[in-house]
Amino acid sequence: MMHPLRYLVVVLLFALTASAAAEQFVVEFEVTGLACDGCAATATDALRKLPGVTSAKVTFATRRAHVEANRRIEDAELRVTVAKFGFEARFPNDAVAKPLTAEERSRLDIKVASHGEAFDVRKHLARGKFTIFDFWAEWCGPCHVLTQKIEKLVQARSNVALRTIDLKQWDSPAGKQATKEFKVPGLPYVRVYGPDGRLVGEVVGNDIGKIKQLVGSGSD
């Protein structure tokens, strides 16, 4: 027969183990860049595949994510998970920059290079500046997120200009040109040209960090 004290220890250990196993960590946050229910489903599937996640749901109507896990998941891990698809995770304490107003945008070197029609990059280069060609479409959620960041970059850098190319659809003249001439694999997509008009590099996806690297650092 087990000694009463030893029995009590076993019971306590079992209770603690069961309690730890049953503990659930819940995280809720905003997901920006969603353009449809399919986008929400993609983000949901990615979150569900994280180790330790027992339940995850991203709702397009509210742009909110609800994640339950049997371990504590850091914000950074959640950010990286949704960022792979061009989305962004925003938490309550995040500082969110406001998009530029129409008036602010009008004072910057920001112009439209195409509304779906074919275009000539050479005619839209801002000589003496880095020119960012932002390929996007209204239906591309991550594109809207990235474009706002690029506009902020233009606001901060007097030697950077932005030219937007609205593809409309992939079968538009601009869309066909993008896939044939520039081999655009998907949106968001950016091409950066230097002050001398030469191509510096391209960026696929919502990655403002890479774009900043291509235009260098500093205010001029």
PEZISUL-V947039 format. One record per residue. RES is the residue in one small letter. PHI is phi in whole degrees, -180 to 180 (none if undefined). PSI is psi in whole degrees, 0 to 359 (none if undefined). Layout:
res,phi,psi
RES,PHI,PSI
RES,PHI,PSI
//
This chain:
res,phi,psi
m,none,136
m,-71,139
h,-63,139
p,-53,319
l,-67,318
r,-66,323
y,-63,319
l,-64,319
v,-62,316
v,-62,316
v,-62,317
l,-64,317
l,-62,319
f,-63,318
a,-65,318
l,-65,319
t,-64,314
a,-64,322
s,-66,317
a,-64,320
a,-67,327
a,-84,346
e,-66,133
q,-121,137
f,-104,130
v,-115,132
v,-130,134
e,-127,139
f,-158,167
e,-90,144
v,-119,115
t,-98,156
g,97,1
l,-76,135
a,-119,350
c,-166,174
d,-63,328
g,-65,323
c,-63,318
a,-63,322
a,-66,322
t,-63,314
a,-65,321
t,-61,313
d,-62,319
a,-65,319
l,-69,323
r,-65,336
k,-84,354
l,-68,138
p,-57,132
g,91,347
v,-76,126
t,-102,339
s,-159,141
a,-153,141
k,-152,125
v,-111,125
t,-106,123
f,-65,319
a,-59,324
t,-104,349
r,57,37
r,-119,148
a,-118,139
h,-125,118
v,-125,132
e,-119,139
a,-148,160
n,-94,14
r,-145,163
r,-79,124
i,-108,125
e,-72,151
d,-57,321
a,-60,323
e,-67,321
l,-69,322
r,-61,312
v,-63,321
t,-61,312
v,-81,335
a,-66,335
k,-60,338
f,-111,13
g,88,2
f,-92,168
e,-132,139
a,-97,128
r,-122,129
f,-107,161
p,-51,325
n,-91,2
d,-70,140
a,-86,119
v,-107,121
a,-75,137
k,-77,142
p,-66,157
l,-67,147
t,-81,166
a,-60,323
e,-67,316
e,-63,319
r,-65,325
s,-67,338
r,-89,357
l,-108,165
d,-83,70
i,-124,121
k,-139,158
v,-92,126
a,-95,336
s,-161,141
h,-112,37
g,109,345
e,-86,164
a,-62,153
f,-141,161
d,-119,110
v,-55,319
r,-60,329
k,-78,348
h,-115,7
l,-70,139
a,-95,97
r,-59,137
g,85,359
k,-130,164
f,-78,129
t,-111,121
i,-99,120
f,-99,114
d,-102,106
f,-86,125
w,-153,178
a,-153,151
e,-58,325
w,-81,357
c,-94,100
g,-57,309
p,-59,333
c,-62,319
h,-63,321
v,-65,314
l,-68,319
t,-59,320
q,-61,322
k,-68,320
i,-65,320
e,-61,320
k,-64,323
l,-64,317
v,-63,322
q,-64,325
a,-85,340
r,-122,115
s,-72,347
n,-105,24
v,-127,133
a,-122,155
l,-122,132
r,-126,120
t,-96,142
i,-125,103
d,-85,108
l,-71,341
k,65,281
q,-138,163
w,-67,339
d,-94,8
s,-76,163
p,-55,318
a,-69,321
g,-65,317
k,-65,321
q,-65,320
a,-62,317
t,-76,325
k,-83,311
e,-82,319
f,-107,358
k,55,40
v,-63,119
p,-81,339
g,170,175
l,-111,150
p,-68,155
y,-148,136
v,-135,140
r,-120,136
v,-117,127
y,-112,143
g,-80,174
p,-57,336
d,-89,2
g,88,1
r,-90,148
l,-67,126
v,-91,319
g,173,177
e,-131,155
v,-133,126
v,-105,128
g,97,175
n,-84,85
d,-139,82
i,-66,334
g,-60,316
k,-68,324
i,-65,318
k,-63,324
q,-64,322
l,-69,328
v,-93,359
g,79,184
s,-112,165
g,107,175
s,-96,348
d,-139,none
//
